Amino acid sequence: MMKKVIFSLFCISILYSIHAQEKVKGDFPKWNLGFNVSALDFYTPKLHTFSSFKKQMAIGPDVSLIRNFPKVGLGVSANILSPSIIEGDLTSDLNRYLLMFGPGITYNFANEYLIPAKSPVAPYLFANALASVAQVPAGKNKTKMGLGIPVGLGINWRLSDGVALNTKGGYMFGLTDYFDDNIYWSAGFTFRLDKKAEQPALVVYQPVDTDGDGIPDELDECPDVAGLAEFNGCPDTDGDGIPDKLDECPDVAGLTAFNGCPDTDGDGIPDKLDECPDVAGLAAFNGCPDTDGDGVPDKLDECPDVAGLVALKGCPDADGDGIPDHLDKCPTEAGPASNEGCPEIKEEVKVRLQEIAGSVKFAVGKSDLQKSSYKLLDEVVEVLNNYPAYKVSVEGYTDNSGSEELNQKLSTERAKVCADYLISKGISADRVTSVGFGPSNPIADNSTAAGKAKNRRTEFNLSLK
């Protein structure tokens, strides 16, 4: 019968321990109060015959108060046990025990070193020092004190944070004549006396994401503006792979080499620094080209296709007269700016032309040149050859003798005759013009013969082409 009861308690304890795993979440109790039913087998150790729980068994309540020290796994206890005979009569040489009491010590394996303190199954070792009060067989009603030491193994099957099923077993060694050796079995419940340690409230961490980009502020390098995970929460507005905080041109896609700025013309100078962003140029000219390589960028070069001088805004000066060729009417002959870059006619040449003007002679009343005039006209040809940038206007004049109509015709014919002679001597026709003014613009008094002679003249007026 006893064997079946103990076996049933053992099975129940196994089932409860499995169930308890869901309920036990707290720490290991410091104070426990235990209520057990214990069975003592005196027959087996005394007579050296196994009793099979049928002969000479004593059973009774077993109360214990335990103080645990969870961190080191040790515990101390105070124990009271009152066994009585439940099956068979004691042999004549066995004592009948009324009470056993005394202190004890335990070592709990659920100490975080061997088994977690929160484990629902907590095995332990125990050893007690028990004093006994027993009736001795010889002399009825005579009581004697005895001393024994029980040792063994126990298991607390924790059903919840406050209740555990306790099972234990061991051997009691009698140290005096009035404490018989026995095999010790016990099962019952222990109850926690101290309050369970307060478990800290579970705080569910809710990360702050100010900009709502899915990256918590603590990891977001740009917490106030929505961005991309690949840039640690920073935006890339222009989508060029460079976050705005590192992008010097965040609103327009650019190149990594230029910190996010574009280089439209591909000249290695970012557009924001390129003064000519649409055409490839040189760094020396802030991205602008210098097509003719004269050191003057095209945008400042008035002659961008031909090398020139910086002082002349990139234009050449072939004759070195300080007037750029495109403004110089005589680009291969040096001349002053006042004369549009052409050499000025020497003063003695001007004087000689004035002399020739009054020296060219014609037949009276006709346009036929006198022989002496050809030499004079040849001098005019020489002047024109010496000053190729100039053209000549041959202007004929008469005195006031005769009709004005006749004089106009005569002066025109005489001027043309001279012009034709110059052309015949190789002077380009586009450099020679002729005109007659008749008696107009007199240079002397027509009332005298000398004055009339001066007014009859053919002038050769030079001007730049």
Phi, psi and omega in degrees: 000309181299320180301319180292322181296312182295320179296321178296317178299321180296316179295318179299320182296324179297314180297317180295323182295323177294316179295326185292340182300333178281338187259334184276111181229351186269191182276175178281132184293149177270322181240130177230146172241122184248140174235111183235164167248122184246146178238133181243125181258102179273336189293311185301306181289332184283313186258359178059034176227129182293129187278340184057034178058027183241338184234142173054044177263135174245135182224146180184175181290150181224114183246135180220146173242122187240134171249117182261149172239086192302325186294329180253352178084002182266159176207154175239154185216159170239131190230141174228127182228133179232087181277157174216162182284131177244338180217131176076156176265146177294143174290168188297337183257013176256143178275155174254118188267130178267323187203141171230135182207155177157175181276168178208173178221146180229155169234115185266129179283342178276073187233019181076343178270319181255313180225141178304142182298334181271007182296137178289344178245115186236092178285153180206159172257148180222155173210131181238161169240105187251135169264145182236149171242117187225150171271126182277152183295317181280119181087095182296149178064012175268129179252145179225150177268143178224173181218133179215166179232108173273139174227153179173195183237136177230163176223128171262119178261100188286117180273332178199185180290345183243349186224139176222145171275126183250129172229140179204161179202152181185200181230133177261120177266119176282130181258347180230175181293337186253028173221103184278142173301147176201160173266132193245126176232144182206147176211145179175208183229148172241146183236137180285134180258328180273161180285143177294138178300134181295127176278133179300141180299137179288117180258117179274114183286121176249102182297143178276131178229084187303317185269359175066029181264008178086004180242117182301148184306324184293341178250356186267117180283347176228071189292344184261358179221134183297137181216200185248147180298323183295340178247029178054041175089004180264147182278162173227082189304317184269359175064031181263009178084009178236119182299148185306325184293340178251357186266117180284348176227070189292344184261358179221134183297137181217200186250148178300322182299335181246030177054040175090003179264147181279162174225083189303317184270359175065030181263009178083009178238117183301147185307325184292341178252357186265117180283348177227070189291344184260358179222134184297137181217200185247147179299326181298335181245030177054041175089002179265148182279162172226083189303317184270359175065030182262008179085006177241116181300147185308323185292341177251357186267117179282349176227069190292344184260359179222134183296137181218203184253143178300319183297335181253027177058039174085006180261150180280161175222087188299323183266359175066027181265008178084004178245120182301146186306322184289346176251356185265118179287347177229072187295342180255359179233126181291139177200163182286157179297329180296340180244027176059033175085004180258152178294140178283148178288131182299150184297321181294331177291319179298317180296319181294322178296325177293322178294318180296324183305322181266000185256342179290126186243150180232164172296147184299126178071010182229176180253014180279130181286139172283154185302326183292341184283336184298321179297323179293318179294328177297327177295323178295320178300318180297319178298316180296325177290328180283338181233073186294344180279356185256154171243165183234140174248113179272119187237120182263144180222151176233173172274193185260015178286136180085182183284154180296323181297317180295318181295323180296316181295317182296318181294325180293316182295315180298319179296321181292321179301316180294318180298317181297324179296317180298318180294323181293340180265013173101001177282130183301136182300332181283358177258358187234128173229159178221150181203146177248140181242003179061221181278004182294159174054052178295149179251358179213176184278122181283001181276349180241158180294322180294320180294319179298321182298320180291326182287336176277101187210161173232110183269147177240093185265120181266141174211157179295145181293000000 
